[in-house]
Amino acid sequence: MDAVLDFVKSNAVPIALGTGILLVALLIYAQRRYISWMLMGIDYSLPWIGRPSRQMRKKNNRPDPRNGWFPAENKVCGDHYKFYKTYAADNTFFVSCRDYLEKVEELDRRSMPWYLLLMIGFLIIAEAYGFSYVLTLWGFIQAAEKDVPYLAGSLALILAVVAVIATHLAGHEQYLNLMARRCRRSFLNDKGNLPVSLRRSGHSVRLGQNQHADDGELPSIQMLNRLKRPPSEISNAWTIPAIVYIIFIAVASTYIRVDSFNVSAIDEQTRREELSQVDSGSVKVGGNIPDKYASFNANATEKTSEDRKDADRNGAWWTFATMAVIFIAIQFVAIMLGKNYGFAGSESKKAWAATNGFTSEEEFDSYNAEKREVVTHTAQARLSDIQGRILTAVENDPSSGEQIQWAINAGARTFIQYVDAKEQEEIAKEQRKAARETAKHAALYAQSQQEVPYPQNQPLGQPGWGQSSPPNPSQEMPQPHYSPTDVS
């Protein structure tokens, strides 16, 4: 313990510096969007070495013959489109996010707040300090004395970080299991006598899709369409190892402390016996003590010593047991934090992050419109600047040819035009992706219809009930719209 304290005192400046760097890193991460915007603005405003100047010094700066856009223009618009896209959502997206969270029953959920993250950081430090004390006692007996604090501190920090990560993942896993069981219970309560199976209707509903596409389904099916983990995939893959790890650390650390206490007690007893022998061999004042009194004194001394040993042993045991309980309680708190914060929906976190802090869709729309206006105005100003540079460069280049005409007509190429073209590309990309998913699920459904025989003596099911009957030549067979992937 003294070695650890000496290590902390002798390295106070590096430890404080490392803590400060960590806090600054957390602050930068929290404000990364604003900091990125500010740094880009500084880069665009620097003369000679700024981003516009560097772009103009590139050799290949000829316009695209299809639309006349110069690479420098595309670069400016692309840099600013990343920020514009962040605020491109309107009130329709706000409503979609709220509908998504409502259908997955996570309107009241949120991510872990910063002050709890800070508390977890302090818990890591506290646990590492406790582990380092235990490891210093027996963990590095053969190591050099000056290296023991470094080795113990490093290993203790690893053990503490592993404990925090394992408990957080175990807590989140239990929340996923809780939502999966809730979905199953809701389904059993909702279906009544309907011949319905607990399965996704098609595939998972994403945040950017129409949230009312599955309004005709049972609420439990709507919830299932958005969950990460269906009821058939309940798992304790993180919980069991986390519990084993916690119990092992608690038992092992307690055993090490008890063993260390026993060693200390034996050393103390040996020291007292040596002192007693020294005293007995010294010159006695007043002559010899009668045997009966000497025996009485020896018995009294021995009883006092035994009582002291018992008191020390009981106090140590209760102290070590309390420390083990405190450790387990801290891990239980970490598990509960992982369970009470976070999301079970596939895109619930994204929906929450987009709408957090806004009380209405009007407020959401107004905020994003204001931010888009700032980005658009700044981007257009910088685009006009680069277009002026291009025109000057082209006019001074006798081999520019038709580039002069493209440069003169630069006013027809605006940031808004670039945004419209990008949005059209993204819409087309999403449509192609949706078409591939639809074709994939259609193929899986057709395969399941070939592999699974029709049940005999069953009434004709209604569309969407997940039920089939033998084909009737006189009646057209309805096509159920459920995916064949059964997650019940």
NORCOR-V680483 format. One record per backbone hydrogen bond with DSSP energy under -0.5 kcal/mol. NH is the residue of the N-H (numbers start at 1). CO is the residue of the C=O. E is the energy in kcal/mol with one decimal. If there is no record, write none. Layout:
((NH & CO & E) (NH & CO & E))
//
This chain:
((5 & 1 & -2.3) (6 & 2 & -2.6) (7 & 3 & -2.2) (8 & 4 & -2.4) (9 & 5 & -2.4) (10 & 6 & -2.6) (11 & 7 & -1.3) (12 & 9 & -1.0) (15 & 11 & -2.2) (16 & 12 & -2.6) (17 & 13 & -2.8) (18 & 14 & -2.8) (19 & 15 & -2.4) (20 & 16 & -2.4) (21 & 17 & -2.5) (22 & 18 & -2.2) (23 & 19 & -2.3) (24 & 20 & -2.5) (25 & 21 & -2.6) (26 & 22 & -2.2) (27 & 23 & -2.2) (28 & 24 & -2.7) (29 & 25 & -2.3) (30 & 26 & -2.2) (31 & 27 & -1.9) (32 & 29 & -1.0) (35 & 31 & -2.6) (36 & 32 & -2.4) (37 & 33 & -1.9) (38 & 34 & -2.2) (39 & 35 & -2.7) (40 & 36 & -2.2) (41 & 37 & -2.0) (42 & 38 & -2.1) (43 & 39 & -2.4) (44 & 40 & -2.2) (45 & 41 & -1.2) (46 & 42 & -1.0) (49 & 47 & -3.0) (50 & 46 & -0.7) (51 & 43 & -1.6) (54 & 50 & -2.4) (55 & 51 & -2.3) (56 & 52 & -2.1) (57 & 53 & -1.2) (58 & 55 & -1.0) (61 & 59 & -1.6) (64 & 69 & -2.3) (67 & 64 & -0.7) (68 & 64 & -3.4) (74 & 70 & -2.2) (75 & 71 & -2.3) (76 & 72 & -2.0) (77 & 73 & -2.4) (78 & 74 & -2.7) (79 & 75 & -2.3) (80 & 76 & -1.6) (81 & 77 & -2.1) (82 & 78 & -1.1) (84 & 80 & -2.2) (85 & 81 & -2.9) (86 & 82 & -0.7) (87 & 83 & -0.9) (87 & 84 & -0.9) (88 & 85 & -1.3) (93 & 90 & -0.6) (94 & 90 & -1.6) (95 & 91 & -2.3) (96 & 92 & -2.1) (97 & 93 & -2.6) (98 & 94 & -2.3) (99 & 95 & -2.5) (100 & 96 & -2.3) (101 & 97 & -2.5) (102 & 98 & -2.3) (103 & 99 & -2.5) (104 & 100 & -1.6) (105 & 102 & -1.0) (106 & 101 & -3.3) (109 & 106 & -1.0) (116 & 113 & -0.5) (117 & 113 & -1.6) (118 & 114 & -2.4) (119 & 115 & -1.9) (120 & 116 & -2.4) (121 & 117 & -1.9) (122 & 118 & -2.0) (123 & 119 & -2.2) (124 & 120 & -2.3) (125 & 121 & -1.9) (126 & 122 & -2.8) (127 & 123 & -3.0) (128 & 124 & -2.6) (129 & 125 & -2.2) (130 & 126 & -2.2) (131 & 127 & -2.9) (132 & 128 & -2.5) (133 & 129 & -1.6) (134 & 130 & -1.7) (135 & 131 & -3.0) (136 & 132 & -2.1) (137 & 133 & -1.0) (137 & 134 & -0.6) (138 & 134 & -1.1) (139 & 135 & -2.2) (140 & 135 & -0.7) (141 & 138 & -0.7) (143 & 140 & -0.7) (147 & 144 & -1.1) (148 & 144 & -1.1) (149 & 145 & -0.6) (151 & 147 & -2.6) (152 & 148 & -3.1) (153 & 149 & -2.6) (154 & 150 & -2.3) (155 & 151 & -2.4) (156 & 152 & -2.5) (157 & 153 & -2.2) (158 & 154 & -2.0) (159 & 155 & -2.4) (160 & 156 & -2.4) (161 & 157 & -2.6) (162 & 158 & -2.5) (163 & 159 & -2.0) (164 & 160 & -2.3) (165 & 161 & -2.6) (166 & 162 & -2.7) (167 & 163 & -2.4) (168 & 164 & -2.3) (169 & 165 & -2.5) (170 & 166 & -2.2) (171 & 167 & -2.5) (172 & 168 & -2.4) (173 & 169 & -2.3) (174 & 170 & -2.0) (175 & 171 & -1.7) (176 & 172 & -2.2) (177 & 173 & -2.3) (178 & 174 & -2.3) (179 & 175 & -2.4) (180 & 176 & -2.1) (181 & 177 & -2.4) (182 & 178 & -2.3) (183 & 179 & -2.2) (184 & 180 & -1.9) (185 & 181 & -2.7) (186 & 182 & -2.6) (187 & 183 & -2.1) (188 & 184 & -2.5) (189 & 185 & -1.9) (190 & 186 & -2.0) (191 & 187 & -2.5) (192 & 188 & -0.6) (194 & 191 & -2.5) (196 & 194 & -2.3) (199 & 197 & -1.4) (200 & 485 & -0.6) (202 & 200 & -1.3) (203 & 201 & -0.9) (205 & 225 & -2.0) (206 & 204 & -0.6) (209 & 206 & -1.1) (211 & 209 & -0.5) (213 & 210 & -1.3) (215 & 212 & -1.4) (217 & 214 & -1.7) (221 & 218 & -0.5) (222 & 218 & -2.3) (223 & 219 & -2.3) (224 & 220 & -2.3) (225 & 221 & -2.1) (226 & 223 & -1.5) (227 & 223 & -0.7) (227 & 224 & -0.8) (228 & 344 & -2.7) (230 & 228 & -0.5) (232 & 487 & -0.9) (233 & 230 & -2.1) (234 & 231 & -0.9) (240 & 236 & -1.9) (242 & 238 & -1.9) (243 & 239 & -2.5) (244 & 240 & -2.5) (245 & 241 & -2.5) (246 & 242 & -2.5) (247 & 243 & -2.6) (248 & 244 & -2.5) (249 & 245 & -2.5) (250 & 246 & -2.5) (251 & 247 & -2.8) (252 & 248 & -3.0) (253 & 249 & -2.6) (254 & 250 & -1.8) (255 & 251 & -2.6) (256 & 252 & -2.5) (257 & 253 & -2.2) (258 & 254 & -2.7) (259 & 255 & -2.8) (260 & 256 & -2.4) (261 & 257 & -2.3) (262 & 258 & -2.6) (263 & 259 & -2.2) (264 & 260 & -2.3) (265 & 261 & -2.6) (266 & 262 & -2.5) (267 & 263 & -2.5) (268 & 264 & -2.4) (269 & 265 & -2.5) (270 & 266 & -2.6) (271 & 267 & -2.3) (272 & 268 & -2.2) (273 & 269 & -2.4) (274 & 270 & -2.2) (275 & 271 & -2.1) (276 & 272 & -2.6) (277 & 273 & -2.4) (278 & 274 & -2.0) (279 & 275 & -2.4) (280 & 276 & -2.5) (281 & 277 & -1.4) (282 & 279 & -1.0) (287 & 284 & -0.6) (294 & 290 & -2.6) (295 & 291 & -3.0) (296 & 292 & -2.0) (297 & 293 & -2.8) (298 & 294 & -2.3) (299 & 295 & -2.6) (300 & 296 & -2.5) (301 & 297 & -2.5) (302 & 298 & -2.5) (303 & 299 & -2.7) (304 & 300 & -2.5) (305 & 301 & -2.3) (306 & 302 & -2.6) (307 & 303 & -2.8) (308 & 304 & -2.3) (309 & 305 & -2.3) (310 & 306 & -2.8) (311 & 307 & -2.5) (312 & 308 & -2.6) (313 & 309 & -2.9) (314 & 310 & -2.9) (315 & 311 & -2.6) (316 & 312 & -2.6) (317 & 313 & -2.7) (318 & 314 & -2.5) (319 & 315 & -2.2) (320 & 316 & -3.0) (321 & 317 & -2.7) (322 & 318 & -2.3) (323 & 319 & -2.3) (324 & 320 & -2.1) (325 & 321 & -2.4) (326 & 322 & -2.6) (327 & 323 & -2.3) (328 & 324 & -2.6) (329 & 325 & -2.7) (330 & 326 & -2.4) (331 & 327 & -2.0) (332 & 328 & -2.3) (333 & 329 & -2.4) (334 & 330 & -2.2) (335 & 331 & -2.3) (336 & 332 & -2.4) (337 & 333 & -2.3) (338 & 334 & -2.1) (339 & 335 & -1.6) (340 & 336 & -2.5) (341 & 337 & -1.3) (342 & 110 & -2.0) (346 & 226 & -2.9) (348 & 345 & -0.7) (351 & 347 & -2.0) (352 & 348 & -2.8) (353 & 349 & -2.7) (354 & 350 & -1.8) (355 & 351 & -1.4) (356 & 352 & -1.9) (358 & 355 & -1.8) (364 & 360 & -1.9) (365 & 361 & -2.6) (366 & 362 & -2.6) (367 & 363 & -2.2) (368 & 364 & -2.2) (369 & 365 & -2.3) (370 & 366 & -2.1) (371 & 367 & -2.1) (372 & 368 & -2.7) (373 & 369 & -2.0) (374 & 370 & -1.8) (375 & 371 & -2.3) (376 & 372 & -3.0) (377 & 373 & -2.5) (378 & 374 & -2.3) (379 & 375 & -2.9) (380 & 376 & -2.6) (381 & 377 & -1.9) (382 & 378 & -2.1) (383 & 379 & -2.4) (384 & 380 & -2.5) (385 & 381 & -1.7) (386 & 382 & -2.1) (387 & 383 & -2.4) (388 & 384 & -2.0) (389 & 385 & -1.8) (390 & 386 & -2.3) (391 & 387 & -2.4) (392 & 388 & -2.1) (393 & 389 & -2.4) (394 & 390 & -2.8) (395 & 391 & -2.3) (396 & 392 & -1.4) (397 & 394 & -1.2) (398 & 396 & -0.7) (400 & 397 & -1.6) (403 & 400 & -1.8) (404 & 401 & -1.4) (406 & 402 & -1.4) (407 & 403 & -2.5) (408 & 404 & -2.5) (409 & 405 & -1.9) (410 & 407 & -1.2) (411 & 408 & -0.5) (412 & 409 & -1.6) (413 & 410 & -1.9) (414 & 412 & -0.7) (418 & 414 & -1.8) (419 & 415 & -2.4) (420 & 416 & -2.5) (421 & 417 & -2.0) (422 & 418 & -2.3) (423 & 419 & -2.5) (424 & 420 & -1.9) (425 & 421 & -1.9) (426 & 422 & -2.3) (427 & 423 & -2.3) (428 & 424 & -2.3) (429 & 425 & -2.2) (430 & 426 & -2.5) (431 & 427 & -2.2) (432 & 428 & -2.1) (433 & 429 & -2.2) (434 & 430 & -2.7) (435 & 431 & -2.2) (436 & 432 & -2.0) (437 & 433 & -2.2) (438 & 434 & -2.6) (439 & 435 & -2.4) (440 & 436 & -2.3) (441 & 437 & -2.6) (442 & 438 & -2.3) (443 & 439 & -2.2) (444 & 440 & -2.1) (445 & 441 & -2.4) (446 & 442 & -2.5) (447 & 443 & -2.2) (448 & 444 & -2.2) (449 & 445 & -2.2) (450 & 446 & -1.2) (451 & 447 & -1.8) (452 & 448 & -2.7) (453 & 451 & -0.6) (465 & 462 & -2.0) (473 & 471 & -0.6) (475 & 472 & -1.7) (480 & 478 & -0.7) (483 & 200 & -1.4) (486 & 484 & -1.0) (487 & 198 & -0.9) (487 & 485 & -0.5))
//
